[in-house]
């Protein structure tokens, strides 16, 4: 679900001179104590810069605040990579009046073109379905958050950048894109800002990739930063230690499934993970790692994945790792092999489940929340001879997460289905760095950053990883909530953000809360902001504040 009010009218426009006098500030608008919906507003040197503008996917834990400025006052967007949870709201921004530049790598710009059009198609299809229902029931017409036309207006705004090149995007503001090793073209973004004679380096990690992944290089480690905003998807755990031969592990799953006469169903993100799987299957076939099933068929059942594979295979040499470049030099396409088939139309997709030949079906979405994968689950998950293989992170609240955690029954298209298929996870193929990899990435920065903000992680994980950073490096690390705002020069927390979980709303009146109770909530957030401000205060002041708050609580608890 989109937050329809995120791109409201905001504050009144200010002149450039008025804005230039403001301090250096950061406000967290998405992926704060949540994994998806990345969006951060930076106010520096009189400019308002968004870093990512993503769509939420999976469970929405906290209410998102509105964009605190007019869309037309946003000067530019810096985009870390093309995944929809980082880029998915860009057309909505354009629809609301944004006309600035979107700075991203060339690969990110190319992938966004197809991914945003696919997203728009989904929004348009949902709107068509909703409006058919509304017409029958007399309900109000539903307008999609954006359409294909909005995407076509967004695409020309992209400015394609190269890795490791410093771009002076405004006076006193430069940006450098660093290879994050997560997806083709993915980046960490290093901003160098000079304001009122003071220079700060602000580093946004984006999504940091795993190591030894097919096709793309390992993440490049940064060397300098005063302030870091770092993701924490796997901030509380390590990837399972495996042999480095992922092709052999993958082949073992294929072998067991085909020997049982079943299908291997792989929920996979259409962009990035699907191409890595094709690379591994190509290696499996070349090395003849699957016995007795020569020429086994592989189906990519996702129009978006087919388009993305074309981009991966078409002139993206600047982003490949050494092994992939060596294959290309030999004249081999690393994403093509005998037995590979693509399913574009819905009719093609339906036919796959009528064919009894054991096969691999790779289909989106990767967390099983939507798309053709749900149909393949319906036809295969009740069959004990089949395998459902997960190859990526499964966010809290998604069907994929439920299956990985051992669900015995699931609902698909209103029907309860038993989970009899084998549920497997291919270890070591995650697209995200684990806890120690994240710490290793951060630990390469010297001198140490003075402040680290932790985002892009599950609710509890953000806090756990912030504490880990503090204990490991003796760095002031915190996990901000949605709407939290900080002065980057003084380090002061200006607003603590929204800590009220959606699932725990109290005092609802017609879907909301009373005005009086809303004031009480605001007062609670103000107290939380005061507590945060006293994090490094003298012990006697902290003790005094604690006693006063406890006295207040005792008065109203009795």
SULMOUR-V323602 format. One record per helix or strand of 2 or more residues. SS is the DSSP state (hx for helix, st for strand). FROM is the first residue (numbers start at 1). TO is the last residue. If there is no record, write none. Layout:
ss=SS from=FROM to=TO
ss=SS from=FROM to=TO
//
This chain:
ss=hx from=16 to=20
ss=st from=25 to=30
ss=st from=39 to=44
ss=st from=47 to=53
ss=hx from=71 to=73
ss=st from=76 to=78
ss=hx from=84 to=87
ss=hx from=90 to=95
ss=st from=101 to=105
ss=hx from=106 to=137
ss=hx from=148 to=155
ss=st from=158 to=161
ss=st from=166 to=170
ss=st from=173 to=179
ss=st from=187 to=195
ss=st from=198 to=204
ss=st from=227 to=231
ss=hx from=246 to=259
ss=st from=264 to=267
ss=hx from=273 to=286
ss=st from=297 to=301
ss=hx from=303 to=312
ss=hx from=317 to=319
ss=hx from=322 to=329
ss=st from=340 to=342
ss=hx from=346 to=352
ss=st from=359 to=363
ss=hx from=373 to=380
ss=st from=387 to=390
ss=hx from=399 to=404
ss=st from=409 to=412
ss=st from=415 to=418
ss=st from=422 to=425
ss=hx from=435 to=443
ss=st from=451 to=455
ss=hx from=459 to=473
ss=st from=477 to=478
ss=st from=485 to=487
ss=st from=493 to=495
ss=hx from=502 to=504
ss=st from=508 to=509
ss=st from=512 to=513
ss=hx from=515 to=533
ss=hx from=539 to=557
//
